[in-house]
Amino acid sequence: MDSLDRVVSPYEGSGHRPWDDSEEIAAPLRLHRTPVSPRWVDYNGHMSESCYLLVFGDSADAFFRYLGIDEEYRAGGHSLYTAETHIHHRREASQGEPLALSLRLLDHDTKRVHVFHEMRHGETDALLATAEQLLVHVDTRRGRSAELPARLQHRLSAIHRAHAPLPVPEAVGRPMGIRRAPGS
């Protein structure tokens, strides 16, 4: 398959900063920035809803590479797949506006990773959207979940310790629905 026939991360084929156990871990991580592309703007003149997911996916890819999950890792038959995503849209973003993303690790176990992204305006810091994701480590050859290797579990544990003092965002775990006053 030609790369033009599929979605390509802005980080694909590029190097990434290698993991360094002695390096301080930012809380939250700030690994992705991008302007709103003209291709992401819809008929209302602002970023289309599906493009918010695209940008959150690029932020997740930056996180994967920070951990050490890159082309070489995936060629070895493993990857992280998204099991669930909840997006909360807060404000509009227009063509050319700068987006700054942050990611915090909420939890993890031997096979799953629970993260929370914030998308903010790169100049005003206004909150534009949030995304909560549950990711599953997969053996791509067997098509099944698989335990993360010890080195990735170690890195996730280090990030989790750094992020644990952060307050849990209000949007985490919130169900979707129409809230009604009692008796209505």
Secondary structure, DSSP 4 states (H G I P E B T S, - for coil): --GGGS---TTTTS--PPP-TTSPPPSSEEEEEEEPPGGGB-TTSSB-HHHHHHHHHHHHHHHHHHHT-SHHHHHTTEEEEEEEEEEEE-S---TT-EEEEEEEEEEE-SSEEEEEEEEEETTT--EEEEEEEEEEEEETTTTEE-PPPHHHHHHHHHHHHHHTTSPPPTTTTPPPS----TT-
